[in-house]
Amino acid sequence: MGKTHSLMNMEVFMVETAKKILEPIIKDLGYNLDKIEYVKEDQNNFLRLYIDKIGGITIEDCVIVSKAINPVLDEKDLIAESYILDVCSK
């Protein structure tokens, strides 16, 4: 139980830290950050961001946000293991 609890705390810390770093960047681009989650699906880890804006989100919006935040995530190196960045609409 202790190890699982510790991993959950690390994931919560990682998500909260990512939100603090990424939310201002996303807002500057004209989007709202609705939610961030770090999940494991099959053998892959995903850092998934849900964005929104008035009028809705297109695939191009997701690409814009992804390109803006990817270098920041690489620089900050918040996540030690490999993961897939997934920016999507809510």
URVENCOR-V851208 format. One line per field, one symbol per residue. ss: DSSP state (H for helix, E for strand, L for the rest). A space follows every 50 residues. Layout:
BEGIN
ss = ???
END
This chain:
BEGIN
ss = LHHHHHHHHHHHHHHHHHHHHHHHHHHHLLLEEEEEEEEEELLEEEEEEE EELLLLLLHHHHHHHHHHHHHHHHHHLLLLLLLEEEEEEL
END
